[in-house]
């Protein structure tokens, strides 16, 4: 399976990178964090560009290219939740003009005379407070629910532009027609791949900023980038990012090809991205020194986005344990 972009994919990457750099600059992220600027116009630009339509299985690599660039820019819109968590769960009921979120746990479904009753609360739903519709995963199946029927509350987290919400279902009635036949395992693979490549983009942003700082920061009359210790940190970050990037795109390729290896590939991508963010977080902060801890430094946004990704959909240790279990079972 080839792990190199073809000419069309390279052109697509350049096009997306150019669009994101213009429409989602660092100044916009700071304005959202400090002044509460509404990111809806940015979301609308993504919809108009057709990025929310990249939900077909064969477009997994092209979607991953978009998500990496959005991770690099600390995207403040609900695109990640919409196209990698909600869309795979609702299949042909997906509407590319509206946003969505996935509720993975905490909700039960009970049969009644009119259909189903959903009860419970999921405390941490990505973009649950601003989604138009919700895909709710329960033991009784997956249900499509309009967001107006639930109670949501945005949860304060360390990433100032990421939306995570507590979503409650106070006995929500759902018709049988809203119970969806879907491959939840495949949907989970897409969600893992999307989160992993987003984290890779955020880590790349940290490295970019660290390299800029190393070139401009002077100590003892020379740029600190000339010091071998700083060069080693940059090299370690680069290697970790490239490994996580390769595994993330491999996961995207297995999804696009409906390759049975996609389960392990998605887990390996998420595990590698989690380990990458830990190393990049540490080395990035050390490269900047005390400046890296300040609110005024844009480094914080990328670091927080990468760390948030590690805390969602299972951490590196959890996925490594699953991978080890798979290999041990295969060896028996």
Residue, then its C-alpha position, 0 to 999 in steps of 0.5 A: x500500500x503506497x504511502x506517498x501522495x499522488x499529484x492530485x493529492x499534493x495539489x489538494x494539500x497545497x490548496x487546503x493549506x493556502x485556504x486555511x492559512x488565509x481564512x484561519x490565521x492565528x489572530x482569529x484563534x486569539x480573537x475567539x479565545x479572548x473576545x468571543x468572536x463567532x467562528x460561524x463564518x469560518x464554518x460556512x466557508x468550509x461548507x461552501x468549499x465542499x469540505x463537509x462532503x468528504x465523508x465517503x469512504x474513498x475520500x478518507x485520504x483527502x479528508x485526512x489532508x484537510x484535518x491535518x491542516x485544520x489541526x495545524x491551525x487550531x480549527x475552532x469549528x465543529x468540522x472534526x466532530x461533524x465529518x469524522x464522528x457524526x457522519x460515519x454513524x448516520x450514513x446516507x442521513x448525513x447533511x453536509x450543510x449542517x453540523x453534527x456530534x456523536x454521543x458515545x456513552x452514558x445513554x440508554x435506549x428503552x422500547x415503548x409503544x411509540x418507538x424508543x426512549x433515550x435517557x442518560x447523560x454523556x459528560x464529554x461530547x465534542x461540539x455537543x453544544x453547537x451541533x444541529x443533530x446528534x448521533x447517539x450510540x446505545x446498546x439498543x442501536x444508533x439513533x439520530x436525534x435533533x439537538x433541540x430535544x436535548x439539554x446541553x451545557x458547554x464544559x470548561x476545558x483547558x483548550x479555550x476554543x474547543x467545544x466540549x459539552x455535557x449532553x443530557x437526554x431527559x426521556x427523549x422519544x425517538x421514532x423507529x425510523x430514527x434508529x440507524x443500521x450502521x457499522x459502528x466499528x468502522x465509524x470508530x475507525x474513522x473517528x480515531x483516524x480523524x483525531x490522530x491526524x488532527x493531533x499531528x497537525x497541532x504537533x507540526x504547528x508546535x514544531x514550526x513555532x519552536x523552529x522559528x523561535x530557535x532561529x530568532x532567540x539569541x543567547x551568548x550572541x548566537x541563535x539558540x538553534x545553533x546549540x546542539x541540545x536545541x537541535x536534538x529536541x527539534x530532531x526528536x519532535x520531527x521524528x515523532x511527528x513523521x511517525x505519527x503522520x505516516x501511521x495516520x495516513x496509513x489508517x486513512x488508506x486502509x479506511x479508503x480501501x476497506x482493508x481489514x487492517x483498518x482496526x489496528x491501523x486506526x489504533x496505531x495512529x491514535x497511539x502514535x499521535x498520543x505519544x507524539x503529543x507528549x514528546x512535542x509538548x515537553x520539547x516544545x515548552x523546553x525550547x521556548x523556556x518560560x515564554x512557552x507558558x505565557x498566554x501571549x505566546x501562540x504556542x499554547x493553542x497548538x499544545x492544548x489542541x494536541x493534548x485535548x486530542x490525547x484525552x478523547x477517544x482513548x489515550x495512547x496507553x489504551x490503544x497500545x494495550x489493545x494492539x498488544x492484545x491483538x498481536x498476542x491473540x494472533x500468536x497463539 
